């Protein structure tokens, strides 16, 4: 029985190797499997580099040139595979690899292009961000399914020609497996932060425009997102014993919850007082004969609104400083978490 190492993994599996000369004899089925796998080697290396860089930058648009390089390597891998002969008239393994390569090309040429185009749009609403993250998951699933099909074809080919495939958890495969799990984990945590951060932005805009009804709608939604997120984080386990990302997200959500419950109602109350003072001032200025009581009442209203304005400014400044710190802490935690756990590949 022939023996051959078959590289496998949990996510999208990649095969590493230096392209052998196709002029050599490929009559041995084990050597033929090796040649088919190695024809994809360069493509798989470039794909892993792209995935690693994208994960650390969180901005696919910034690495468009690298995506184009991946497409070039996929095309080269396809030509190399097409140049291989059939194995004694059997085209199943060769065609299976070609089909897999073609799906990879479609993913990078079409799906990842959609991901790039959706990046800016994703920041504009919760629904768009959820659609963006869902598209990423579907792309991962598509690649995973494509490899599973190729893996089955390879195993069927090996069984047909009595070749033993020895499982080999290579360094690259381990990185790919971990990368897939890490991306899913980080996205699951991130969506809770994004929901609150986005709704908080809507609320700040409404406050700047002094639109009390809009403030209340955003405040209510923010409180709901914060409570839902905190409940979800309570059941989110640390990633490889590292709770730092969950801790940072929980701290951010607790700020948003506190802001929605305590700070915003106080600031909204100031806007209502401001409206009432405007009415008092208008009525006072409309009087031609003002009594001492009228003057005293108006002066008290001026004093009250000035005190309310000072309290509002202090609370608003404190809230803005806390918001900036919370967002910075989250961004730092997210970056450090990715750097700690995301495999780099060069």
Secondary structure, 3 states (H helix, E strand, C coil): CEEEEEECCCCCCCCCCCCCCCCCCCCCHHHHHHHHHHCCHHHHHHHHHHHHHHHHHCCHHHHHHHHHHHHHHHHHHHHHHHHCCCECCECHHHHHHHHHHHHHHHHHHHHHHHHHHHHHHHCCCHHHHHHHHHHHHHHHHHHHHHHHHHHHHHHHHHHHCCEEEEEECCHHHHHHHHHHHHHHHHHHHHHHHHHHHHHHHHHHHHHHCCCHHHHHHHHHHHHHHHHHHHHHHHCCCCECCECHHHHHHHHHHHHHHHHHHHHHHHHHHHHHHHHHHHHHHHHHHHCCCCCHHHHHHHHHHHHHHHHHHHHHHHHHHHHHHHHHHHHHHHHHHHHHHHHHHCCCCC
